[in-house]
Amino acid sequence: MEGARQESEEDAVAVQGPIKVTCADLFPHGLGVVGAVTPSDDFDASTKERRVQARDKDSGLPLWQVDVMDFDPEARERTFRVKIAAAVQPVPPSAIEGAPVRPVVLEGLTVTPWLDDRGPRPKIAYSLKATGLAAPRRGVVDAGKAA
């Protein structure tokens, strides 16, 4: 038995670092921008008098942040913050008349799991990072569905 247990532990896949996903896979109901894109602060380097913008650890690009809303009516958490690694401040898609939020697609999306131990019970949380914002494509019809 000892050998079997040891073998299965060695065969286990350890996921480390960001996991690449598509926006459509993670948010099949869509996603919308509900706030402004702002610089993300580097809390270690910033002071009260001088704010320093955070940089992406992998690319070295400046980090921006934006609040978004998951359009899934069954979502446990509806709004959350996404970091965007980009050389210049990303611009959300144009507003749609009559819509309270701007539909968006997160380009170059990655998910990074982390342990959130700030509450009474630790839980796995996820941070999202993208490389850009784009408007959803219009007029795309799923070939598997009747028109």
Beta strands, then each sheet from edge to edge (+ up, - down):
strand 1: 19-20
strand 2: 31-33
strand 3: 38-39
strand 4: 63-70
strand 5: 79-85
strand 6: 102-103
strand 7: 105-107
strand 8: 110-116
strand 9: 123-130
strand 10: 132-134
sheet 1: 1+ 8- 9+ 5+ 4- 2+ 6-
sheet 2: 1+ 8- 9+ 5+ 4- 3+
sheet 3: 7+ 10-
end
